[in-house]
Amino acid sequence: MITSAACRATVNGTKQTFKVHRHPDFFLWMKQLNCEYDKSAVEQGFINWDRESSTETFVDRIQAFKIAQACGQISSQRPLQSLYSEDLW
């Protein structure tokens, strides 16, 4: 089940995953905190919660779309094949 939008990036020299409400929030936070990062290398995706293993993993937009569809979080009639935070909340 998709639980959050997320961005994965190397910030201040450390690769990290940031949970965000909407993907643009990440860029706003980085600007406000004066963090160093390569904007072109930021991966926009989502956090998937695996109930069986009780783990969270970062997935890209295409994987997230498939997961959200399988979990009934989005319509199976949707024409696009990638997920956007606006699709969930």
Protein Blocks (a to p, Z undefined) as FASTA:
>chain_A
ZZbdcddddeehiacddddfblklmmmmmmmnopacdfklpccddddddfklopacdddf
klmmmmmmmnopacfkbfbfcdcfklmZZ
